[in-house]
Amino acid sequence: MALRRVAIDTWRENVAYLHRDCAVYRAEGFQALSKIEVRANGLRILATVNVVDDSAIVGCHELGLSEDAFAQLGVEPGYKVAVAQAEPPESMGALFRKIAGERLGRADFRAIVRDIADHRYSKIELTAFVVACNRDELDREEVYFLSDAMVQTGQRLDWHAPQVVDKHCIGGIPGNRTSMLVVPIVAAHGMLCPKTSSRAITSPAGTADTMEVLAHVELPLEQLQAIVRDHHGCLAWGGTAQLSPADDVLISVERPLSIDSAGQMVASILSKKIAAGSTHLVLDIPIGPTAKVRSMPDAQRLRRLFEYVAQRMGLSLDVVITDGRQPIGNGIGPMLEARDVMRVLENDPRAPNDLRQKALRLAGRLIECDPDVRGGDGYGIARDILDSGRALARMRDIIAAQGAKEFDHNSPNLGALQFEICAPAAGVVAGIDNQQIARIARLAGAPKVQGAGVDLLCKLGDAVTPGQPMYRVHAGFPADLEFARQASHRASGYRIGSADEVPHVFVEF
């Protein structure tokens, strides 16, 4: 059949399109939602069949492929491809046992993850696996088996260095762009810190989205390795490196379902870090009323699970429990967060102090992985690197190496459409809902519109007067602005009360 590119983004699922009047469609095994095998140019992919009635999309003698599937074959439209029924995934028996609530072994998880990485599972089968693992929570041995299997199915980087450090946060806190400060600080100290980050899926910005305001983040692996060799660090999108590819497929199902179980979270994070070649990791677990983790007992249980799996996989892990009561920094959205990062690096008095202090403490913990640094000295070393301008110089080197983009953080090109949400009464900011503020920023257009998002003007404990602006929303399009306005009017995300009502959480710094 002649191959046709169908410009539909099916988000991590290979989809093939057949016309209803196509002779192949009428054959056994080619009905809607069945799996087929497509071979071309010495490559083979598996895809789920969708049926169309419009020959303008796919003709009777054509096979259409979604964007992701088409890119994997690497051929031109019109190329003749061979099509056959796909054999059922070998791991289907293990999947059925997990659905039934059974405990799986190492070989079972390796088989399932291998089939997931090879796109042998449909979205329905992926959903069944994710829900089964969430309903009957994986025990810690199963989490280790899943993590190990996810590392084995992808590429694994080797930096040929005895110590490769990284920092990661479990997420859920808007702003919190500490990685873009930690990397240049520890790289300026001389430590190897190749930061490969994800793009936002349900948040207003990921590290890669924010770094993309300043420089290119989609880098060939060879260029990425050269940058790390020359500058001891990078801030790049991890998709091109094919690290733990099964994780990316699983996330495409987990996030729409809002499933983020402890076991799947641990496997996702640790598999990515180990595949990226990390030997030492500082992990940030924020706790707060609207964070992913709401209490200290929950945080400690999650910490112990991370530590068990990391120890089994030979990764040195330092877990830090931090304040997750509110967003970190002032800006929420790629351009606003890039502005905050550059202000911290330049020691600008307008820089958000909470972002500066958290980044310094996390960088200090990483620096203390250096055998030549005494415990407790890391924060002071990190502060000296930042205050002296060495972190800024290293960041500029990394930006230039990755391909700098025009961006004036003193006058960022924010979304021209805007409105402010003001305090309804006098009092103190007693609560900020992380999830609602993030939702408003996304409705405003972030991260797709780099200049969209929320600029916080008040934080927890700040006194406000009636009518005083609490935050400003920026959007690039009228529809986005209206969606964000409606959401913020239904629930602003801010609670005004007394100073006694400000929630307190015990954190490690």
Secondary structure, DSSP 8 states (H G I E B T S, - for coil): -EEEE-----SS--EEEEETT-TTTTSTT-STT-EEEEEETTEEEEEEEEEE--TTTS-TTEEEE-HHHHHHHT--TT-B-EEEE----TTHHHHHHHHTT----HHHHHHHHHHHHTT-S-HHHHHHHHHHHHHTT--HHHHHHHHHHHHHTS-----S-S-BEEEEE----SB--THHHHHHHHHHHT-BEEEEE---SSSS--HHHHHHHHB-----HHHHHHHHHHHSEEEEEGGGGT-SHHHHHHHHHHTTTT---HHHHHHHHHHHHHHTT-SEEEEEEEESTTSSB-SHHHHHHHHHHHHHHHHHTT-EEEEEEEE-SS-BSSEESHHHHHHHHHHHHTT-TTS-HHHHHHHHHHHHHHHTTSTTS-TT-HHHHHHHHHHTTHHHHHHHHHHHHH-B----TTS----SEEEEEE-SSSEEEEEE-HHHHHHHHHHTTTTTSTT-EEEE---TT-EE-TT-EEEEEEESSHHHHHHHHHHHHH--SEEEE-GGGS-------
